Amino acid sequence: MHVELSKAIDEVFAQATRALGDRRNAEALMWLERAHILTQRRPWLHARSHWLMLRAGWQLGDMREVSGQIPRIVAALLFSRIWVPIGNTGRARVSAFQPMPISEELRRLLE
């Protein structure tokens, strides 16, 4: 993993963790969507993004988010190296199979 991508991943997880700790869950989820896109091909980091989304959902009392993240954690660990829907934000409110557009900033980091 190149240095710029590694730093970006560390930063999004740090921001998300800080926001979760402060119970700024909507902000945490924004950071976690970015983390998800950046880590889709890295099983442990990909699963971590889903685990933290589950935590944010729990703090929000959003059982749809919580229950939607459980199978995504398992799938992240099992399938990240095989196939992922590029650009998918990882939230429970979107299909786990739907590719999505990627911002130019994130696309550049992933190249």
N, C-alpha and C positions, 0 to 999 in steps of 0.2 A: 504494500500500500504506500503510495507516495506521500511525502511529508505534508503537503498542503491538504490533502484529503484527511489524513490522520488528525491534523490540527482541527479541521472543521468538525470532524466527528466528536473529538474531545470537547469542543466548544458547545455543540448542540446538546450533548448529554449533560454538560455542566449547567447550562442555562435551564434545561428541563428539570434537572434535579433540584436546582435552587428554587425554581417556580413551584415545584411540587411541595417542597419543604415549607414554602410560604403560603401554600394552599391557593396559588394562582393557577388553577387547573386549566383554564382556557389557554393561558399563555404557555403552560407546560405542554399541552397538546399540540400547539403550533410548532414548538421546538421539536417535539417527538415525531411529528410528520416529516420534518426535514431529516431527522435522524434516521427514520425508516427508509427514506429514499436513498440516503447515502450509504446505508449498511445492508441493503437488500441481498447482496452477494456474500455476506459474511455472517454465517449462521449464528454465532454467539451474540454478536452485536445486534443483528436483526431481531433475535429473540428478546434481547434486552429492551429494544424499543417497544416491542409489544407488551412486555412485562410492565414497563413504566406507563404505557397507555392504560393497561388494566388498573394500575394503582390510581391514575388520575380519574378513571371512570368510577372506581370505588369511592374516592373522596367526593366526587360529584353526586354519588348515589345513582349513577347511570348504569343500571343492570344490563342494558343492551350492550354498552361498551365493555363491561366486565365479561359477560358471557361470550361476546364476539372475539375477545382477545385470547381466550383460552385455546381454541383450536388454532389460532394464528401463531401462538407461541410454539406449539408442537410442529406445525407446518414449517415455520422458520427454521427450526432445528433440523428437520428432515429434508427439506426441498430447496433451500436457498442456493445451493450450488448447482442444482439441476435446472430450475426454471423459476422466474419471478415475473410478475407483471410490472414492467419498468415504469417508474414514476408513481406507482400506487402509494397513497398516503398511509395505508395501514389501519385506518380507523374502521370500526365495526359498522359504520353507516355507509360504507362503500363496498362493492363486491371485492372479495379477496382476489379475484381473477381479472380485474379490469385494469389494463394499462392506462396511464394518465400522462398528460403533458408535464414536462420537467422545465423548471425555470432555467434560463441561460446560465445563471450563477451555479446552480447545482450540476447542470450538464457539464460545465467546464471542469468542475471538481472530479466528476466521474470519468472523464476521458483519460 
